[in-house]
Amino acid sequence: MPGRGDIEQHIDTLLPRDWQETPFSRPTIDLFRSTVDQIYDPSVPDDHVLDDFAVEAIVIADGSRPVSFIEDGKMLPPMGNGPFIDLMNRQAATIETIGRSVGRVESDVRIAEPWMDGVFYAGSAFVVGPDLAMTNRHVAEIMIRGGKAGSGPFPLNGLWWLNFAGEHGSSVRRRFAVLEVLWAGSDVVGTGSGLDVLDMALLRLGPAEAGDVLPGALALTLDEPGEGQTVGIVGYPGRPRIVVEKPDDQLACAEEAERALLKVFDNRFGFKRAASGEVDAQPGFDGDVRGWTIRHDVSTLGGNSGSPIFDLGPGRPPRVLALHFGGCTRRTNYGTVFDKLADDLRRYGALPG
């Protein structure tokens, strides 16, 4: 994370000028400031209203953890400023290579929410082998018919696709059928779980919808990423949800902050997007009882679940370091590394035998 002072000096610029004189603009900025308090002072309760919205807006507006949309397979100029902008521009080829193999898990028969581009989607996934993709178990559970306990294989509850396009402004679809959840961590994740549960699944893919060739498999590495290592994510972040647990007079302030966040994200959600940041804790940190989790500070939202966390270090080949699976109150995000799971991943073809 950047220094507190670096963030605070940008807070007053978060709202567009035409909002500066609205009745709730000052309370909204105060909300952002109190959220900064929450980040840097662990004694502040975690249930502060809209902490996830405010932190995401602060980080992206500050430019310290920038994002970039991918359109026609190319990375657009990242939004923001600072050293990670330069990093993303220098590593655009790596980001685009990874991005070609990342798809959106979607269904034509589920009812899409209004912000989705006409199709329901559950998260992200990426190719790891012939006819094989990796995602989170909690994403896969949305697709499973019947009981969800155990390691699988599991049948599906309908027709699901992995769409490797899903880019803003494009109607192109490059979809491959998902045939089954081939393997998953043995414990049900549901809407949330601790770090001791394996939130990983492998999907078996079938034929393309229109004769396309499956994108190449991304290489998984068993190397443990180091603290401070620069990393990227490509996925399909969804529209954030507002949760207000404070008195009614906070609601308007929260809605104003939501408008600011939508402005920062250009009101485009569910489309392929790249983001960058760094690892802030290696496996074995306090709370990682299984020793297979890293913490990172890349900007993510719901829908990024199942995204690859990949190496953005200059001069290194594209390789996936971990599987992104979630986070808490935008203080940090989590990813699962692969070294302790090598036997299972080899058994199903996600790693060379």
C-alpha positions in Angstrom: 0.0 0.0 0.0 1.2 3.6 -0.6 1.9 5.8 2.3 -1.0 7.4 4.2 0.0 10.9 3.2 0.2 10.0 -0.5 -3.4 8.9 -0.3 -4.8 11.7 1.8 -3.5 14.4 -0.5 -5.6 12.9 -3.3 -8.9 12.5 -1.5 -10.3 16.0 -2.3 -9.9 15.2 -6.1 -12.0 12.0 -5.9 -15.3 13.7 -6.7 -15.9 15.4 -10.1 -16.2 19.2 -10.0 -19.9 19.2 -10.7 -20.4 17.2 -7.5 -18.3 19.3 -5.3 -21.2 21.5 -4.2 -23.8 18.8 -3.7 -25.2 18.5 -0.2 -23.4 15.2 0.4 -20.0 15.9 -1.3 -18.3 16.9 2.0 -19.7 13.9 4.0 -18.6 11.7 1.2 -15.0 12.9 1.3 -15.2 12.6 5.1 -16.3 9.0 4.5 -13.2 8.4 2.4 -11.0 9.9 5.1 -12.5 7.7 7.8 -11.9 4.7 5.5 -8.2 5.7 5.3 -8.3 5.7 9.1 -9.7 2.2 8.9 -6.9 1.0 6.6 -4.0 2.4 8.6 -5.4 2.0 12.1 -6.4 -1.6 12.9 -8.3 -0.5 16.0 -11.0 1.0 13.8 -13.9 -1.5 13.4 -14.2 -3.3 10.1 -18.0 -2.7 9.7 -17.6 1.0 8.7 -20.1 1.8 6.0 -18.9 1.5 2.4 -15.3 0.7 3.3 -14.9 -1.4 0.2 -16.2 1.3 -2.2 -14.2 4.1 -0.6 -10.9 2.2 -0.5 -11.3 1.0 -4.1 -12.0 4.6 -5.3 -9.1 6.0 -3.3 -6.6 3.4 -4.6 -7.6 3.8 -8.2 -7.9 7.6 -8.2 -4.5 7.8 -6.6 -3.2 5.7 -9.4 -1.1 3.6 -7.1 -2.8 0.3 -8.1 -4.1 1.1 -11.6 -6.5 -0.8 -13.8 -6.7 -1.1 -17.6 -9.5 -2.4 -19.8 -8.5 -4.9 -22.5 -10.3 -4.4 -25.9 -9.6 -6.3 -29.1 -7.0 -8.2 -27.2 -5.0 -5.1 -26.5 -4.4 -3.3 -23.2 -5.8 0.2 -23.2 -3.8 3.0 -21.4 -4.1 2.4 -17.6 -6.2 4.8 -15.5 -4.2 6.7 -12.9 -0.6 7.7 -12.6 2.5 6.6 -10.7 5.1 3.8 -11.0 2.6 1.0 -11.6 1.4 2.8 -14.7 4.9 2.6 -16.2 5.1 -1.0 -15.2 1.9 -2.0 -16.9 2.9 -0.1 -20.0 6.3 -1.8 -20.1 4.7 -5.2 -19.5 1.8 -4.8 -21.9 2.9 -7.8 -24.0 2.8 -10.1 -20.9 -0.6 -8.7 -19.8 -2.0 -9.3 -23.3 -0.6 -12.8 -23.5 -2.2 -13.7 -20.2 -5.4 -12.0 -21.1 -6.0 -14.1 -24.2 -6.3 -17.2 -22.0 -8.7 -15.7 -19.4 -12.4 -16.1 -19.9 -15.7 -15.2 -18.3 -17.8 -18.0 -16.8 -21.3 -17.3 -18.1 -24.8 -18.7 -18.7 -27.5 -17.9 -21.2 -30.3 -19.4 -19.1 -29.7 -17.6 -15.8 -31.3 -14.1 -15.5 -28.7 -11.4 -16.0 -28.5 -8.5 -13.6 -29.2 -5.1 -15.1 -25.5 -4.1 -15.2 -24.4 -7.2 -17.0 -24.1 -7.1 -20.8 -27.2 -9.3 -21.4 -25.7 -12.5 -20.0 -25.3 -13.8 -16.5 -21.8 -14.5 -15.4 -20.4 -16.0 -12.3 -16.7 -15.1 -12.3 -13.4 -15.7 -14.2 -11.4 -18.7 -15.2 -8.2 -19.3 -17.2 -6.8 -22.2 -19.4 -4.3 -24.4 -17.7 -4.3 -27.5 -19.9 -5.9 -29.2 -22.9 -9.6 -28.6 -22.5 -9.0 -27.6 -18.9 -9.6 -24.3 -17.0 -9.0 -23.2 -13.4 -11.4 -21.1 -11.3 -12.5 -20.8 -7.7 -14.6 -23.5 -6.0 -17.2 -20.9 -5.0 -17.6 -19.9 -8.7 -17.9 -23.6 -9.6 -20.5 -24.2 -6.9 -22.9 -21.9 -8.8 -22.8 -24.3 -11.7 -23.1 -27.6 -9.8 -26.2 -29.7 -9.8 -27.0 -31.5 -6.6 -24.7 -32.0 -3.7 -21.5 -29.9 -3.6 -19.4 -31.7 -1.0 -16.4 -33.7 -2.1 -13.8 -33.3 -4.8 -15.9 -34.2 -7.8 -16.4 -34.7 -10.6 -19.7 -32.7 -10.5 -22.5 -32.4 -13.1 -23.7 -29.0 -14.1 -27.2 -27.5 -13.5 -27.5 -26.2 -17.1 -25.5 -24.9 -20.0 -22.4 -22.9 -19.1 -19.7 -21.3 -21.2 -16.2 -19.9 -20.9 -16.1 -16.7 -23.0 -12.6 -15.5 -23.8 -13.9 -12.2 -25.3 -16.4 -10.4 -23.1 -14.7 -7.1 -23.8 -16.4 -3.7 -23.5 -17.9 -2.3 -26.8 -17.7 -5.7 -28.5 -20.4 -8.2 -29.4 -17.8 -10.8 -30.3 -18.1 -14.1 -28.4 -15.4 -16.8 -28.2 -17.1 -19.4 -26.1 -16.3 -22.9 -25.2 -18.8 -25.2 -23.4 -18.1 -26.1 -19.8 -18.9 -29.9 -19.6 -18.3 -30.5 -15.9 -16.5 -29.5 -12.7 -13.7 -32.1 -13.0 -12.1 -31.5 -9.6 -12.4 -29.1 -6.7 -11.3 -28.6 -3.1 -13.2 -31.0 -1.0 -15.0 -28.5 1.3 -18.0 -26.4 0.3 -17.1 -22.7 0.2 -20.5 -21.2 -0.2 -20.6 -17.4 0.3 -17.4 -17.4 2.4 -14.9 -19.5 4.2 -11.6 -19.3 6.1 -8.1 -19.6 4.6 -8.1 -23.3 5.6 -10.5 -24.2 2.8 -9.2 -24.8 -0.7 -11.2 -22.4 -3.0 -10.0 -24.0 -6.3 -11.7 -26.0 -9.0 -10.9 -27.3 -12.5 -13.4 -27.2 -15.3 -13.5 -29.6 -18.2 -14.1 -27.7 -21.5 -15.9 -28.9 -24.6 -16.3 -27.7 -28.1 -16.3 -24.1 -29.2 -19.5 -22.4 -30.0 -18.2 -21.2 -33.4 -15.3 -23.4 -34.3 -12.7 -21.3 -32.4 -9.4 -22.8 -31.2 -9.0 -22.8 -27.4 -6.4 -20.2 -26.3 -3.1 -21.6 -25.0 -2.7 -22.9 -21.5 -1.0 -20.6 -19.0 2.0 -22.0 -17.2 1.6 -22.5 -13.5 4.8 -22.1 -11.4 5.5 -23.8 -8.1 7.9 -21.0 -7.1 6.8 -19.1 -4.1 6.3 -15.4 -4.9 8.3 -13.0 -2.7 7.1 -10.2 -0.6 7.0 -7.0 -2.7 7.0 -9.0 -6.0 5.0 -7.1 -8.7 2.0 -9.0 -9.9 -0.9 -8.6 -12.3 -4.5 -9.9 -12.5 -6.7 -10.2 -15.6 -10.4 -11.0 -15.0 -13.9 -9.7 -15.2 -14.7 -7.5 -12.1 -18.4 -7.0 -11.5 -20.3 -4.0 -10.3 -19.7 -3.5 -6.5 -22.6 -3.8 -4.2 -23.5 -1.1 -1.7 -24.1 -2.3 1.9 -25.3 0.2 4.4 -25.4 -0.8 8.0 -25.5 2.6 9.5 -28.5 5.0 10.3 -30.6 6.1 7.5 -29.0 9.5 7.4 -25.8 7.8 6.1 -27.6 6.4 3.1 -27.4 9.5 0.9 -23.7 9.9 1.7 -23.1 6.3 0.8 -25.0 6.7 -2.5 -22.8 9.7 -3.3 -19.7 7.7 -2.7 -21.1 5.0 -5.0 -21.5 7.6 -7.7 -17.9 8.6 -7.3 -16.8 5.0 -7.5 -18.8 4.4 -10.7 -17.2 7.5 -12.1 -13.7 6.2 -11.3 -14.6 2.9 -13.0 -16.2 4.6 -16.0 -19.4 2.6 -15.1 -18.1 -0.4 -16.9 -18.3 -3.7 -15.1 -18.2 -7.4 -16.1 -15.7 -6.8 -18.9 -12.1 -8.0 -19.3 -9.7 -5.8 -17.3 -6.1 -5.9 -16.1 -4.8 -4.6 -12.8 -1.5 -4.5 -11.1 0.0 -4.4 -7.6 2.4 -6.4 -5.4 2.5 -9.3 -3.0 2.4 -8.1 0.6 2.7 -11.4 2.4 4.1 -14.8 1.5 2.5 -18.1 2.5 2.7 -18.8 6.2 1.5 -15.4 7.4 -0.6 -15.2 10.5 -3.9 -16.9 9.7 -2.6 -19.0 6.7 -2.9 -22.3 8.5 -2.4 -24.4 5.4 0.6 -22.5 4.1 -0.8 -22.1 0.6 -2.0 -18.4 0.6 -0.5 -15.1 -0.4 -1.8 -11.6 0.3 -1.7 -9.0 -2.5 -3.0 -5.5 -3.0 -4.1 -5.5 -6.6 -7.4 -3.7 -7.1 -10.2 -6.3 -7.5 -14.0 -6.5 -7.2 -16.4 -9.4 -7.2 -16.2 -11.2 -10.6 -12.4 -11.2 -10.3 -12.9 -14.5 -8.5 -11.0 -17.2 -10.5 -8.5 -14.7 -12.0 -4.8 -15.7 -12.4 -2.3 -13.8 -10.4 0.8 -13.6 -12.6 4.3 -12.4 -12.5 4.8 -8.8 -13.8 8.6 -8.8 -13.2 10.5 -7.5 -16.2 12.5 -10.0 -18.2 10.5 -13.0 -16.9 8.2 -15.2 -19.1 4.4 -15.1 -18.5 3.7 -17.5 -15.6 0.8 -17.8 -13.1 1.9 -17.5 -9.5 -1.4 -18.1 -7.7 -5.2 -18.2 -8.1 -7.1 -15.1 -6.8 -10.0 -16.0 -4.6 -11.1 -13.1 -2.4 -10.2 -10.5 0.2 -11.6 -8.5 3.1 -12.6 -4.8 3.3 -10.1 -3.9 0.5 -7.3 -4.1 3.0 -5.8 -7.0 1.2 -6.7 -9.8 -1.3 -5.8 -13.4 -1.2 -4.5 -16.0 -3.7 -3.7 -19.7 -3.5 -0.3 -20.8 -4.6 0.3 -24.2 -6.2 3.3 -26.0 -4.6 1.4 -27.9 -2.0 -1.3 -28.9 -4.6 1.1 -30.1 -7.2 0.1 -33.8 -7.0 -3.6 -33.0 -7.6 -2.8 -30.5 -10.4 -0.6 -33.0 -12.2 -3.2 -35.8 -11.8 -5.7 -33.7 -13.7 -3.4 -32.2 -16.3 -2.9 -28.6 -15.0 0.8 -29.3 -14.4 3.2 -31.4 -16.5 3.4 -34.9 -15.3 
